[in-house]
């Protein structure tokens, strides 16, 4: 069992920035896992925002390319999502996901982009 704890959400104005963090409870599992950030807006399905492999290969949803950056620090068992140039349509609950032999989810953190 792996526990994921997210932090860093909040309220930000359009054009602003936030950095989300997700810490995993197991270093050995984290270091070989694919880590991802997903989001779910009200009334919509959960969607992949960005993912990063153990070799630091990254993948982004078209809607966030050029604005969001995913990174990982294996020494800290932590994955980050730097979100710049935020738009109101980025408003959602953001979830951290760890995939290896099983899939684990964090509890989610709310991001609200509004003036």
Residue, then its C-alpha position, 0 to 999 in steps of 0.5 A: x500500500x502506498x499513500x500519496x499526499x498532495x499539497x499546493x492547491x488554492x485560489x489564484x487569479x487568471x494568469x497566475x501560477x501555482x505549484x502542486x506537490x505530491x509526496x509518496x510514502x514508499x521510496x522504493x515503489x515511487x522511484x520505479x513508478x509512473x507518476x501522473x497528475x489528473x484533474x476533474x472539474x464539476x460535471x466532467x470526467x477525470x482527465x490526465x494532465x501530465x505524467x512522468x516516467x521513472x526515466x523522466x520522460x514526460x507527457x502532457x495534455x494538449x490543453x496544458x502544453x507550454x504552461x504546465x511542467x511536471x517533475x519528480x525528485x526521487x530522493x524526496x519521493x515527490x512529484x511536482x506540477x508547476x502551473x503557469x499562466x493559469x486560466x479559469x478552465x484549469x479550475x478543478x480538483x487535481x489528483x496525484x496518481x502512482x502507477x506500477x503494478x497497482x494504481x494509487x490515488x491521492x485525496x485531491x487538492x482544489x485549484x480555483x482560477x478566478x478573478 
